[in-house]
Amino acid sequence: MAGHSQFKNIMHRKGRQDAARSKMFSKLAREITVAAKTGMPDPDMNPRLRLAVQNAKAQSMPKDNIERAIKKASGGEGENYDEVRYEGYGPGGVALIVEALTDNRNRSASNVRAAFTKAGGSLGETGSVAFMWDRVGEIVYPASAGDADKVMEAAIEAGAEDVESDENGHTILCAFEDLGDVSKALEGALGEAESVKAIWKPQNTIPVDEDRAQSLMKLIGVLEDDDDVQNVYANFEVDDETMAKLSAA
């Protein structure tokens, strides 16, 4: 019985992983389609599309899926998605920014508001928390790209503003408007990045305890599980001990 139970647990976990992967591919495809519709359907002529395709490849999205998403846009097929940003506060006064691509603004707003309310937070007006964040470019490389000194040297040469390196890899930050140029220069020095995207970087973070962190992680999980939501940012931090407990949970 124990073996059978373990097998069921493994299958359940694999099912969850497959579902999460499918959802991720769906969101990547949506970004590719929107990028292709807002400019040329050629990645070489469309910086946003080039970044979207690069990120899809980094997540091992099949080539057929990528090409299908571009063809959808160039053929005028598929839904027209609006880019929407939601801002609000979660448990403990932690600020959150939620980015969505949606074909139904009312549905998205209702879902996001419900998630905030259930978590004991509140959805605010656009601009209510964004002033506490900076819009920057983020380029991520695996640890195998080189040691910290090599990556730092390449980043400085490319015109980046900051580099954070640890055993898991390297995160390079640059001005939002320089993202295309910096990522192209880094690709020449370090190869293809794991991800290249514009992010919201909090100017300050709020330390939270384990209980508050669990509530926030649950809220972020609910938001990220929504098909319309592309990215979720929150300005909280936890210490290493708390992070270890959350990871083991």
QUIUR-V442252 format. One record per pair of residues at least 12 apart in sequence whose C-alpha atoms are under 6 Angstrom apart, sorted by the first residue. I is the first residue (numbers start at 0). J is the second residue. Records with the same first field share a line. If there is no record, write none. Layout:
I = J ; J
This chain:
28 = 68
31 = 48 ; 51
32 = 68 ; 69 ; 72
34 = 47 ; 48
35 = 48 ; 72
36 = 72
54 = 194
57 = 193
80 = 100 ; 101 ; 102
81 = 100 ; 101
82 = 99 ; 100
83 = 98 ; 99
84 = 97 ; 98
85 = 97
86 = 123 ; 125
87 = 121 ; 122 ; 123
88 = 120 ; 121
89 = 120
90 = 119 ; 120
94 = 233 ; 234
95 = 232 ; 233
96 = 231 ; 232
97 = 230 ; 231
98 = 228 ; 229 ; 230
99 = 227 ; 228 ; 229
100 = 227
101 = 227
131 = 202
132 = 199 ; 200 ; 201 ; 202
133 = 199 ; 200
134 = 198 ; 199
135 = 173 ; 174 ; 175 ; 197 ; 198
136 = 172 ; 173 ; 174 ; 175 ; 178 ; 196 ; 197
137 = 171 ; 172 ; 195 ; 196 ; 197
138 = 170 ; 171 ; 194 ; 195
139 = 169 ; 170 ; 192 ; 193 ; 194
140 = 168 ; 169 ; 192 ; 193
141 = 168
142 = 167 ; 168
147 = 164
157 = 181 ; 184
159 = 173
160 = 172 ; 173
201 = 234
204 = 234 ; 235
205 = 235 ; 236
206 = 235 ; 236 ; 237
207 = 237
209 = 241
